[in-house]
Amino acid sequence: MTNQRFSPITLGKRLRSVNSAGFDLTETTHQPNHKLLRHEHELANIAFTIDGSFTEILNRHRFECSSQSIVIKPAGEAHANEYGSTGARCFLIEIHPQRLEALHPLSNLLKRVAHLSEAILSILVLRIRKEMRVMDTASLLAIEALTLELIVELSRNSLLRTERKLPVWLTRAKEMLHEHS
C-alpha cells in the first residue's frame, strides 16, 4: 500500500488557517473514534492537541497525544492517527523548506519525531491561536514572532533532554575518573 500525501493538512474539519512568513497554521477538529490511514505530510510540522486526544502511530512508536501535548514530525514521516472517544481539536504548524533552512541550527529539532508536553509550549501555541482569531494589522507579525519563539523553546527543550541523557559509556567513564581522583 502506498502512502497518501497531504499538505496542508485538511484531514479533519478545517476551522481556520493562515500563512505567515513560511509557516502554514491550521486549526482542525476530528470526529470521535475516527481513524486516518497511514499518510505523510509534505512539510515538517508541529501538531498541538488543543482538546481531546488521539494516538499518533509511527513505525515503531505510538504516542498518546492528550490535551496540551505536541508531536513534531519531519517532512515525509509516515504515520496514522486514531482519535479518541471525544474526538480532538488540533493546531498544526507546517514549516516550508526555505523557512526551515533559515532556522538552521534550530531546524535540527524538526528533523526527528518528538512528543512532549510542557506548559510554556502550550502557552505559546494558545497565544498563536488567539492571534489567528484576532487577525488585526499586527497579527501576522505576532504569529511569526510567537511561532519563532515556540521553535526556540522546542530547541532548548530538545537540548536539555539531550544533555540529561548521557551515554552509558560516558557515565561509566566519569564514575571511573571520580574514583581515581
N, CA, C and O atoms as a DFTB+ gen file, in Angstrom:
724 C
 N C O
     1  1       0.827      -1.178       0.000
     2  2       0.000       0.000       0.000
     3  2       0.879       1.252       0.000
     4  3       1.774       1.374       0.837
     5  1       0.643       2.161      -0.904
     6  2       1.434       3.386      -0.942
     7  2       0.871       4.403       0.042
     8  3      -0.325       4.420       0.332
     9  1       1.753       5.239       0.542
    10  2       1.332       6.273       1.482
    11  2       0.658       7.407       0.730
    12  3       1.079       7.775      -0.367
    13  1      -0.392       7.960       1.327
    14  2      -1.040       9.128       0.772
    15  2      -0.304      10.366       1.264
    16  3       0.164      10.401       2.403
    17  1      -0.200      11.376       0.414
    18  2       0.452      12.632       0.803
    19  2      -0.604      13.729       0.868
    20  3      -1.431      13.860      -0.035
    21  1      -0.572      14.500       1.918
    22  2      -1.479      15.627       2.072
    23  2      -0.701      16.815       2.616
    24  3       0.116      16.660       3.523
    25  1      -0.944      17.976       2.079
    26  2      -0.394      19.182       2.667
    27  2      -0.958      20.380       1.916
    28  3      -0.946      20.363       0.685
    29  1      -1.447      21.408       2.577
    30  2      -1.565      21.449       4.030
    31  2      -2.615      20.462       4.515
    32  3      -3.523      20.088       3.772
    33  1      -2.484      20.051       5.744
    34  2      -3.333      19.025       6.299
    35  2      -4.781      19.515       6.391
    36  3      -5.045      20.575       6.960
    37  1      -5.688      18.767       5.847
    38  2      -7.111      19.090       5.948
    39  2      -7.887      17.810       6.219
    40  3      -9.035      17.680       5.795
    41  1      -7.280      16.874       6.913
    42  2      -7.907      15.575       7.127
    43  2      -8.990      15.612       8.198
    44  3      -9.669      14.613       8.437
    45  1      -9.143      16.736       8.823
    46  2     -10.253      16.958       9.739
    47  2     -11.055      18.115       9.185
    48  3     -10.835      18.544       8.053
    49  1     -11.969      18.614       9.966
    50  2     -12.717      19.798       9.558
    51  2     -11.847      21.016       9.846
    52  3     -11.463      21.251      10.991
    53  1     -11.542      21.775       8.826
    54  2     -10.690      22.964       8.969
    55  2     -11.526      24.089       9.564
    56  3     -12.558      24.470       9.011
    57  1     -11.068      24.617      10.697
    58  2     -11.768      25.714      11.345
    59  2     -11.233      27.065      10.906
    60  3     -12.000      27.997      10.663
    61  1      -9.921      27.166      10.806
    62  2      -9.277      28.402      10.343
    63  2      -7.858      28.064       9.935
    64  3      -7.275      27.087      10.405
    65  1      -7.314      28.884       9.058
    66  2      -5.919      28.701       8.667
    67  2      -5.344      30.034       8.225
    68  3      -6.071      30.941       7.821
    69  1      -4.029      30.134       8.309
    70  2      -3.328      31.342       7.898
    71  2      -1.902      30.957       7.487
    72  3      -1.326      30.001       8.006
    73  1      -1.351      31.723       6.546
    74  2       0.048      31.560       6.170
    75  2       0.776      32.801       6.646
    76  3       0.359      33.924       6.365
    77  1       1.870      32.590       7.370
    78  2       2.644      33.704       7.889
    79  2       4.131      33.405       7.755
    80  3       4.672      32.580       8.490
    81  1       4.789      34.078       6.816
    82  2       6.246      34.051       6.693
    83  2       6.845      32.646       6.639
    84  3       7.809      32.352       7.346
    85  1       6.275      31.783       5.801
    86  2       6.816      30.438       5.645
    87  2       6.245      29.409       6.603
    88  3       6.724      28.276       6.657
    89  1       5.231      29.791       7.356
    90  2       4.532      28.878       8.272
    91  2       3.067      28.793       7.825
    92  3       2.419      29.819       7.615
    93  1       2.552      27.572       7.680
    94  2       1.124      27.363       7.451
    95  2       0.536      26.886       8.767
    96  3       0.963      25.868       9.309
    97  1      -0.441      27.619       9.280
    98  2      -1.064      27.291      10.563
    99  2      -2.521      26.935      10.317
   100  3      -3.246      27.671       9.648
   101  1      -2.944      25.795      10.863
   102  2      -4.293      25.303      10.628
   103  2      -4.870      24.733      11.914
   104  3      -4.222      23.950      12.609
   105  1      -6.100      25.139      12.222
   106  2      -6.826      24.557      13.354
   107  2      -7.908      23.643      12.793
   108  3      -8.663      24.036      11.903
   109  1      -7.980      22.426      13.316
   110  2      -8.945      21.442      12.823
   111  2      -9.662      20.745      13.973
   112  3      -9.202      20.763      15.115
   113  1     -10.796      20.131      13.649
   114  2     -11.453      19.220      14.582
   115  2     -11.536      17.867      13.902
   116  3     -11.579      17.767      12.676
   117  1     -11.559      16.823      14.728
   118  2     -11.619      15.450      14.224
   119  2     -12.710      14.708      14.983
   120  3     -12.827      14.836      16.202
   121  1     -13.492      13.946      14.270
   122  2     -14.621      13.215      14.841
   123  2     -14.166      12.146      15.837
   124  3     -13.071      11.601      15.702
   125  1     -15.001      11.846      16.835
   126  2     -14.676      10.769      17.780
   127  2     -14.448       9.444      17.065
   128  3     -15.148       9.107      16.111
   129  1     -13.461       8.706      17.542
   130  2     -13.134       7.357      17.076
   131  2     -12.777       7.265      15.587
   132  3     -12.802       6.182      15.003
   133  1     -12.452       8.384      14.994
   134  2     -12.074       8.408      13.584
   135  2     -10.641       7.894      13.424
   136  3      -9.786       8.150      14.272
   137  1     -10.389       7.178      12.346
   138  2      -9.050       6.664      12.071
   139  2      -8.586       7.186      10.723
   140  3      -9.298       7.101       9.722
   141  1      -7.383       7.723      10.721
   142  2      -6.766       8.156       9.471
   143  2      -5.719       7.126       9.081
   144  3      -4.841       6.781       9.873
   145  1      -5.820       6.646       7.867
   146  2      -4.856       5.670       7.379
   147  2      -3.477       6.297       7.282
   148  3      -3.313       7.516       7.338
   149  1      -2.503       5.433       7.138
   150  2      -1.107       5.861       7.034
   151  2      -0.970       6.912       5.927
   152  3      -1.425       6.716       4.800
   153  1      -0.334       8.025       6.279
   154  2      -0.123       9.123       5.345
   155  2       1.126       9.882       5.772
   156  3       1.727       9.574       6.801
   157  1       1.503      10.853       4.995
   158  2       2.664      11.664       5.355
   159  2       2.400      13.100       4.945
   160  3       1.573      13.381       4.078
   161  1       3.116      13.992       5.584
   162  2       2.987      15.409       5.294
   163  2       4.177      15.853       4.462
   164  3       5.309      15.423       4.686
   165  1       3.908      16.698       3.524
   166  2       4.949      17.202       2.646
   167  2       5.920      18.122       3.393
   168  3       7.081      18.252       3.004
   169  1       5.442      18.754       4.459
   170  2       6.244      19.721       5.204
   171  2       6.488      19.245       6.626
   172  3       5.664      18.532       7.198
   173  1       7.627      19.640       7.202
   174  2       7.881      19.392       8.624
   175  2       6.765      20.079       9.406
   176  3       6.297      21.149       9.015
   177  1       6.335      19.461      10.515
   178  2       5.215      20.049      11.226
   179  2       5.260      19.826      12.723
   180  3       5.908      18.915      13.237
   181  1       4.536      20.709      13.396
   182  2       4.355      20.662      14.838
   183  2       2.849      20.565      15.056
   184  3       2.109      21.474      14.680
   185  1       2.389      19.468      15.663
   186  2       0.959      19.269      15.901
   187  2       0.679      19.391      17.396
   188  3       1.296      18.706      18.212
   189  1      -0.249      20.263      17.741
   190  2      -0.617      20.527      19.129
   191  2      -2.057      20.087      19.344
   192  3      -2.936      20.424      18.549
   193  1      -2.304      19.337      20.412
   194  2      -3.661      18.903      20.749
   195  2      -4.271      19.953      21.676
   196  3      -3.825      20.133      22.808
   197  1      -5.288      20.633      21.182
   198  2      -5.965      21.655      21.989
   199  2      -6.893      20.976      22.994
   200  3      -6.790      21.219      24.197
   201  1      -7.802      20.123      22.505
   202  2      -8.719      19.343      23.354
   203  2      -8.819      17.943      22.789
   204  3      -8.481      17.690      21.633
   205  1      -9.292      17.036      23.636
   206  2      -9.484      15.660      23.213
   207  2      -8.169      14.901      23.192
   208  3      -7.216      15.255      23.886
   209  1      -8.135      13.845      22.379
   210  2      -6.928      13.025      22.325
   211  2      -6.888      12.238      21.023
   212  3      -7.898      12.046      20.346
   213  1      -5.686      11.794      20.703
   214  2      -5.503      10.879      19.578
   215  2      -4.201      10.128      19.782
   216  3      -3.351      10.527      20.578
   217  1      -4.060       9.043      19.053
   218  2      -2.830       8.268      19.075
   219  2      -2.132       8.457      17.748
   220  3      -2.719       8.255      16.685
   221  1      -0.880       8.846      17.821
   222  2      -0.031       9.009      16.641
   223  2       0.728       7.697      16.485
   224  3       1.453       7.292      17.394
   225  1       0.572       7.036      15.359
   226  2       1.172       5.724      15.149
   227  2       2.228       5.824      14.055
   228  3       1.929       6.096      12.892
   229  1       3.480       5.593      14.470
   230  2       4.595       5.573      13.534
   231  2       5.088       4.136      13.459
   232  3       4.525       3.262      14.118
   233  1       6.101       3.878      12.692
   234  2       6.592       2.510      12.525
   235  2       6.833       1.790      13.838
   236  3       6.298       0.702      14.052
   237  1       7.621       2.373      14.713
   238  2       7.995       1.684      15.958
   239  2       7.427       2.344      17.207
   240  3       7.651       1.862      18.318
   241  1       6.707       3.425      17.040
   242  2       6.255       4.173      18.202
   243  2       4.763       4.482      18.133
   244  3       4.187       4.656      17.060
   245  1       4.164       4.542      19.317
   246  2       2.788       5.008      19.469
   247  2       2.825       6.108      20.517
   248  3       3.250       5.885      21.651
   249  1       2.379       7.290      20.134
   250  2       2.350       8.402      21.074
   251  2       0.905       8.705      21.430
   252  3       0.072       8.926      20.551
   253  1       0.613       8.712      22.727
   254  2      -0.714       9.082      23.209
   255  2      -0.724      10.598      23.356
   256  3      -0.092      11.145      24.260
   257  1      -1.434      11.263      22.475
   258  2      -1.440      12.720      22.426
   259  2      -2.695      13.247      23.111
   260  3      -3.765      13.337      22.510
   261  1      -2.534      13.588      24.373
   262  2      -3.661      14.134      25.130
   263  2      -3.654      15.654      24.992
   264  3      -2.778      16.230      24.346
   265  1      -4.633      16.281      25.601
   266  2      -4.753      17.728      25.556
   267  2      -3.451      18.397      26.008
   268  3      -2.844      17.995      27.000
   269  1      -3.041      19.414      25.268
   270  2      -1.855      20.223      25.558
   271  2      -0.530      19.529      25.241
   272  3       0.513      19.947      25.744
   273  1      -0.549      18.491      24.427
   274  2       0.715      17.850      24.051
   275  2       1.078      18.200      22.606
   276  3       0.228      18.598      21.809
   277  1       2.352      18.040      22.300
   278  2       2.888      18.390      20.983
   279  2       3.604      17.184      20.385
   280  3       4.314      16.457      21.079
   281  1       3.402      16.987      19.080
   282  2       4.162      15.996      18.325
   283  2       4.860      16.740      17.191
   284  3       4.243      17.516      16.462
   285  1       6.147      16.488      17.060
   286  2       6.941      17.067      15.978
   287  2       7.241      15.947      14.997
   288  3       7.650      14.855      15.391
   289  1       7.034      16.229      13.709
   290  2       7.350      15.247      12.680
   291  2       8.074      15.921      11.522
   292  3       7.671      16.992      11.070
   293  1       9.146      15.291      11.041
   294  2       9.809      15.834       9.849
   295  2       8.954      15.595       8.604
   296  3       8.033      14.779       8.618
   297  1       9.267      16.304       7.550
   298  2       8.575      16.107       6.270
   299  2       8.722      14.652       5.846
   300  3       9.792      14.059       5.984
   301  1       7.635      14.083       5.328
   302  2       7.687      12.730       4.793
   303  2       7.613      11.617       5.819
   304  3       7.738      10.451       5.445
   305  1       7.414      11.920       7.096
   306  2       7.343      10.890       8.137
   307  2       5.972      10.203       8.072
   308  3       4.953      10.812       8.398
   309  1       5.953       8.944       7.652
   310  2       4.700       8.210       7.506
   311  2       4.121       7.877       8.882
   312  3       4.842       7.447       9.783
   313  1       2.814       8.079       9.031
   314  2       2.137       7.833      10.304
   315  2       0.635       7.675      10.068
   316  3       0.118       8.008       9.002
   317  1      -0.040       7.165      11.077
   318  2      -1.506       7.063      11.071
   319  2      -2.006       7.711      12.357
   320  3      -1.236       7.911      13.296
   321  1      -3.300       8.039      12.399
   322  2      -3.885       8.656      13.579
   323  2      -5.177       7.956      13.955
   324  3      -5.983       7.606      13.093
   325  1      -5.368       7.756      15.261
   326  2      -6.629       7.222      15.792
   327  2      -7.123       8.197      16.852
   328  3      -6.461       8.413      17.867
   329  1      -8.288       8.783      16.610
   330  2      -8.824       9.791      17.518
   331  2      -9.627       9.140      18.628
   332  3     -10.260       8.103      18.433
   333  1      -9.591       9.765      19.795
   334  2     -10.238       9.223      20.986
   335  2     -11.749       9.325      20.957
   336  3     -12.340       9.783      19.978
   337  1     -12.357       8.897      22.033
   338  2     -13.820       8.823      22.124
   339  2     -14.501      10.190      22.120
   340  3     -15.706      10.280      21.885
   341  1     -13.744      11.248      22.377
   342  2     -14.322      12.593      22.319
   343  2     -13.832      13.367      21.093
   344  3     -14.146      14.547      20.938
   345  1     -13.069      12.707      20.230
   346  2     -12.509      13.392      19.079
   347  2     -11.350      14.261      19.511
   348  3     -10.784      14.058      20.585
   349  1     -10.992      15.225      18.687
   350  2      -9.876      16.111      19.033
   351  2      -9.979      17.414      18.256
   352  3     -10.475      17.465      17.131
   353  1      -9.496      18.447      18.896
   354  2      -9.286      19.745      18.241
   355  2      -7.770      19.917      18.221
   356  3      -7.111      19.839      19.258
   357  1      -7.230      20.150      17.036
   358  2      -5.782      20.208      16.883
   359  2      -5.352      21.495      16.202
   360  3      -6.134      22.154      15.517
   361  1      -4.099      21.829      16.408
   362  2      -3.494      23.013      15.803
   363  2      -2.187      22.568      15.166
   364  3      -1.299      22.053      15.845
   365  1      -2.075      22.768      13.874
   366  2      -0.914      22.283      13.128
   367  2      -0.125      23.462      12.565
   368  3      -0.685      24.378      11.963
   369  1       1.186      23.414      12.775
   370  2       2.093      24.390      12.194
   371  2       2.989      23.636      11.226
   372  3       3.760      22.766      11.631
   373  1       2.886      23.976       9.942
   374  2       3.741      23.366       8.930
   375  2       4.785      24.391       8.510
   376  3       4.481      25.574       8.354
   377  1       6.023      23.927       8.327
   378  2       7.135      24.823       8.037
   379  2       7.643      24.562       6.624
   380  3       8.039      23.447       6.289
   381  1       7.624      25.608       5.804
   382  2       8.104      25.489       4.430
   383  2       9.622      25.295       4.415
   384  3      10.312      25.802       5.300
   385  1      10.153      24.571       3.426
   386  2      11.586      24.249       3.386
   387  2      12.514      25.470       3.477
   388  3      13.533      25.413       4.165
   389  1      12.177      26.563       2.796
   390  2      13.036      27.746       2.842
   391  2      13.098      28.310       4.262
   392  3      14.158      28.739       4.718
   393  1      11.963      28.307       4.955
   394  2      11.937      28.814       6.335
   395  2      12.703      27.861       7.245
   396  3      13.416      28.294       8.150
   397  1      12.552      26.573       7.001
   398  2      13.259      25.564       7.780
   399  2      14.774      25.754       7.642
   400  3      15.514      25.693       8.624
   401  1      15.207      25.983       6.419
   402  2      16.638      26.194       6.170
   403  2      17.137      27.466       6.868
   404  3      18.249      27.486       7.394
   405  1      16.329      28.509       6.875
   406  2      16.715      29.768       7.521
   407  2      16.804      29.628       9.042
   408  3      17.440      30.449       9.702
   409  1      16.181      28.610       9.591
   410  2      16.182      28.394      11.048
   411  2      17.381      27.580      11.526
   412  3      17.528      27.349      12.726
   413  1      18.232      27.145      10.612
   414  2      19.390      26.334      10.992
   415  2      20.226      27.077      12.035
   416  3      20.430      28.275      11.839
   417  1      20.721      26.500      13.101
   418  2      20.731      25.098      13.504
   419  2      19.510      24.661      14.312
   420  3      19.395      23.487      14.664
   421  1      18.594      25.592      14.614
   422  2      17.406      25.208      15.380
   423  2      16.531      24.226      14.615
   424  3      15.764      23.478      15.222
   425  1      16.637      24.219      13.294
   426  2      15.793      23.361      12.471
   427  2      16.080      21.876      12.678
   428  3      15.268      21.036      12.290
   429  1      17.216      21.537      13.280
   430  2      17.538      20.123      13.502
   431  2      16.483      19.430      14.345
   432  3      16.240      18.238      14.160
   433  1      15.852      20.146      15.264
   434  2      14.824      19.520      16.088
   435  2      13.613      19.130      15.259
   436  3      12.844      18.263      15.674
   437  1      13.420      19.746      14.095
   438  2      12.282      19.444      13.234
   439  2      12.595      18.336      12.231
   440  3      11.817      18.077      11.313
   441  1      13.741      17.690      12.418
   442  2      14.146      16.611      11.519
   443  2      14.032      15.246      12.171
   444  3      14.503      14.248      11.625
   445  1      13.393      15.202      13.360
   446  2      13.172      13.917      14.028
   447  2      11.850      13.983      14.787
   448  3      11.371      15.062      15.136
   449  1      11.280      12.830      15.032
   450  2       9.997      12.755      15.728
   451  2      10.220      12.994      17.218
   452  3      11.163      12.474      17.814
   453  1       9.338      13.783      17.799
   454  2       9.378      14.020      19.245
   455  2       7.958      14.219      19.746
   456  3       7.090      14.693      19.013
   457  1       7.731      13.856      20.991
   458  2       6.434      14.033      21.651
   459  2       6.693      14.658      23.008
   460  3       7.442      14.102      23.812
   461  1       6.084      15.811      23.276
   462  2       6.313      16.467      24.557
   463  2       5.082      17.205      25.045
   464  3       4.116      17.426      24.315
   465  1       5.163      17.573      26.309
   466  2       4.098      18.338      26.932
   467  2       4.727      19.238      27.983
   468  3       5.121      18.777      29.054
   469  1       4.819      20.507      27.674
   470  2       5.412      21.492      28.573
   471  2       4.491      22.698      28.615
   472  3       3.938      23.092      27.587
   473  1       4.320      23.283      29.779
   474  2       3.410      24.419      29.944
   475  2       3.777      25.594      29.044
   476  3       2.893      26.195      28.433
   477  1       5.061      25.931      28.951
   478  2       5.473      27.078      28.138
   479  2       5.113      26.869      26.670
   480  3       4.744      27.821      25.983
   481  1       5.216      25.648      26.190
   482  2       4.877      25.347      24.801
   483  2       3.382      25.534      24.570
   484  3       2.969      26.104      23.560
   485  1       2.574      25.050      25.511
   486  2       1.115      25.202      25.414
   487  2       0.731      26.679      25.393
   488  3      -0.109      27.095      24.595
   489  1       1.339      27.455      26.259
   490  2       1.034      28.888      26.326
   491  2       1.332      29.570      24.993
   492  3       0.542      30.383      24.515
   493  1       2.470      29.237      24.400
   494  2       2.838      29.853      23.124
   495  2       1.865      29.470      22.012
   496  3       1.441      30.331      21.241
   497  1       1.506      28.194      21.920
   498  2       0.573      27.765      20.878
   499  2      -0.782      28.431      21.076
   500  3      -1.406      28.862      20.106
   501  1      -1.238      28.520      22.303
   502  2      -2.536      29.145      22.560
   503  2      -2.503      30.640      22.241
   504  3      -3.519      31.200      21.830
   505  1      -1.367      31.290      22.419
   506  2      -1.232      32.701      22.037
   507  2      -1.256      32.852      20.511
   508  3      -1.841      33.802      19.992
   509  1      -0.625      31.919      19.796
   510  2      -0.676      31.939      18.330
   511  2      -2.123      31.789      17.873
   512  3      -2.598      32.519      17.002
   513  1      -2.798      30.844      18.470
   514  2      -4.212      30.590      18.140
   515  2      -5.063      31.839      18.398
   516  3      -5.937      32.171      17.598
   517  1      -4.808      32.521      19.503
   518  2      -5.537      33.749      19.821
   519  2      -5.304      34.806      18.740
   520  3      -6.243      35.479      18.316
   521  1      -4.054      34.951      18.296
   522  2      -3.752      35.923      17.241
   523  2      -4.480      35.587      15.945
   524  3      -4.896      36.484      15.211
   525  1      -4.633      34.295      15.664
   526  2      -5.366      33.895      14.460
   527  2      -6.827      34.302      14.550
   528  3      -7.460      34.561      13.526
   529  1      -7.362      34.361      15.736
   530  2      -8.759      34.790      15.915
   531  2      -8.894      36.307      15.820
   532  3      -9.882      36.815      15.291
   533  1      -7.903      37.021      16.331
   534  2      -7.941      38.487      16.319
   535  2      -7.763      39.012      14.892
   536  3      -8.584      39.788      14.404
   537  1      -6.702      38.590      14.236
   538  2      -6.318      38.971      12.871
   539  2      -6.480      40.471      12.595
   540  3      -7.188      40.885      11.677
   541  1      -5.800      41.261      13.422
   542  2      -5.725      42.695      13.160
   543  2      -4.451      42.974      12.372
   544  3      -3.814      42.040      11.885
   545  1      -4.073      44.232      12.239
   546  2      -2.914      44.586      11.409
   547  2      -1.594      44.071      11.966
   548  3      -0.618      43.961      11.224
   549  1      -1.542      43.758      13.239
   550  2      -0.306      43.262      13.855
   551  2      -0.264      41.735      13.966
   552  3       0.767      41.173      14.335
   553  1      -1.347      41.076      13.659
   554  2      -1.440      39.637      13.915
   555  2      -0.436      38.790      13.139
   556  3       0.151      37.872      13.712
   557  1      -0.219      39.068      11.857
   558  2       0.725      38.244      11.092
   559  2       2.127      38.337      11.671
   560  3       2.836      37.334      11.747
   561  1       2.531      39.528      12.079
   562  2       3.841      39.686      12.701
   563  2       3.882      38.974      14.047
   564  3       4.870      38.318      14.376
   565  1       2.816      39.101      14.821
   566  2       2.749      38.424      16.122
   567  2       2.787      36.910      15.954
   568  3       3.455      36.219      16.723
   569  1       2.074      36.388      14.954
   570  2       2.057      34.944      14.695
   571  2       3.456      34.461      14.330
   572  3       3.911      33.431      14.828
   573  1       4.136      35.206      13.461
   574  2       5.505      34.830      13.090
   575  2       6.417      34.841      14.314
   576  3       7.173      33.895      14.535
   577  1       6.348      35.905      15.107
   578  2       7.207      36.024      16.290
   579  2       6.929      34.919      17.299
   580  3       7.866      34.330      17.839
   581  1       5.670      34.629      17.561
   582  2       5.315      33.583      18.528
   583  2       5.720      32.199      18.010
   584  3       6.153      31.349      18.788
   585  1       5.581      31.976      16.713
   586  2       5.987      30.691      16.132
   587  2       7.499      30.515      16.250
   588  3       7.977      29.424      16.563
   589  1       8.245      31.580      16.003
   590  2       9.694      31.514      16.176
   591  2      10.055      31.267      17.641
   592  3      10.968      30.496      17.934
   593  1       9.346      31.917      18.555
   594  2       9.594      31.688      19.979
   595  2       9.284      30.240      20.360
   596  3      10.005      29.640      21.157
   597  1       8.223      29.683      19.796
   598  2       7.887      28.280      20.040
   599  2       9.035      27.375      19.576
   600  3       9.419      26.450      20.292
   601  1       9.575      27.633      18.401
   602  2      10.678      26.819      17.877
   603  2      11.911      26.957      18.761
   604  3      12.622      25.978      18.987
   605  1      12.173      28.167      19.264
   606  2      13.297      28.367      20.186
   607  2      13.094      27.523      21.444
   608  3      14.015      26.832      21.880
   609  1      11.898      27.573      22.029
   610  2      11.616      26.796      23.246
   611  2      11.705      25.297      22.981
   612  3      12.220      24.550      23.813
   613  1      11.208      24.854      21.829
   614  2      11.322      23.436      21.469
   615  2      12.790      23.042      21.344
   616  3      13.187      21.963      21.783
   617  1      13.583      23.905      20.756
   618  2      15.011      23.629      20.594
   619  2      15.700      23.538      21.954
   620  3      16.491      22.626      22.193
   621  1      15.403      24.473      22.831
   622  2      16.007      24.446      24.162
   623  2      15.568      23.203      24.921
   624  3      16.377      22.584      25.612
   625  1      14.308      22.831      24.802
   626  2      13.801      21.625      25.447
   627  2      14.536      20.404      24.924
   628  3      14.901      19.513      25.690
   629  1      14.753      20.367      23.609
   630  2      15.464      19.253      22.977
   631  2      16.903      19.181      23.475
   632  3      17.412      18.096      23.757
   633  1      17.563      20.342      23.584
   634  2      18.943      20.371      24.089
   635  2      19.013      19.887      25.529
   636  3      19.924      19.140      25.886
   637  1      18.058      20.305      26.363
   638  2      18.049      19.870      27.767
   639  2      17.880      18.366      27.874
   640  3      18.555      17.716      28.672
   641  1      16.965      17.799      27.058
   642  2      16.751      16.352      27.100
   643  2      17.993      15.613      26.628
   644  3      18.336      14.566      27.177
   645  1      18.674      16.149      25.612
   646  2      19.898      15.522      25.114
   647  2      20.990      15.569      26.170
   648  3      21.712      14.593      26.370
   649  1      21.111      16.716      26.850
   650  2      22.147      16.861      27.875
   651  2      21.894      15.947      29.065
   652  3      22.845      15.458      29.673
   653  1      20.639      15.706      29.407
   654  2      20.300      14.857      30.552
   655  2      20.610      13.387      30.281
   656  3      20.945      12.648      31.207
   657  1      20.504      12.959      29.043
   658  2      20.678      11.549      28.703
   659  2      22.086      11.298      28.195
   660  3      22.320      11.246      26.988
   661  1      23.018      11.144      29.116
   662  2      24.392      10.835      28.737
   663  2      24.497       9.370      28.346
   664  3      23.806       8.527      28.918
   665  1      25.346       9.057      27.385
   666  2      25.542       7.652      27.026
   667  2      26.104       6.879      28.229
   668  3      26.836       7.431      29.050
   669  1      25.750       5.612      28.312
   670  2      26.189       4.766      29.427
   671  2      27.708       4.769      29.549
   672  3      28.239       4.876      30.654
   673  1      28.417       4.651      28.415
   674  2      29.874       4.605      28.452
   675  2      30.450       5.892      29.043
   676  3      31.457       5.852      29.750
   677  1      29.815       7.037      28.758
   678  2      30.309       8.301      29.281
   679  2      30.060       8.402      30.784
   680  3      30.909       8.895      31.526
   681  1      28.906       7.939      31.226
   682  2      28.604       7.923      32.656
   683  2      29.612       7.059      33.404
   684  3      30.112       7.452      34.458
   685  1      29.908       5.881      32.856
   686  2      30.897       4.985      33.481
   687  2      32.287       5.609      33.504
   688  3      33.010       5.496      34.494
   689  1      32.652       6.262      32.418
   690  2      33.975       6.911      32.363
   691  2      34.074       8.014      33.404
   692  3      35.107       8.162      34.055
   693  1      33.011       8.785      33.565
   694  2      33.015       9.847      34.595
   695  2      33.154       9.252      35.989
   696  3      33.905       9.759      36.822
   697  1      32.410       8.156      36.232
   698  2      32.496       7.480      37.532
   699  2      33.903       6.981      37.800
   700  3      34.410       7.119      38.913
   701  1      34.546       6.397      36.780
   702  2      35.897       5.884      36.933
   703  2      36.878       7.018      37.224
   704  3      37.770       6.860      38.058
   705  1      36.728       8.144      36.559
   706  2      37.592       9.286      36.799
   707  2      37.443       9.804      38.229
   708  3      38.434      10.146      38.875
   709  1      36.212       9.860      38.717
   710  2      35.977      10.332      40.085
   711  2      36.545       9.353      41.116
   712  3      37.047       9.774      42.158
   713  1      36.469       8.061      40.833
   714  2      37.003       7.049      41.744
   715  2      38.522       7.132      41.850
   716  3      39.077       6.864      42.915
   717  1      39.198       7.498      40.772
   718  2      40.656       7.515      40.736
   719  2      41.249       8.915      40.932
   720  3      42.441       9.117      40.703
   721  1      40.442       9.862      41.346
   722  2      40.991      11.201      41.554
   723  2      41.125      11.536      43.016
   724  3      41.573      12.629      43.361
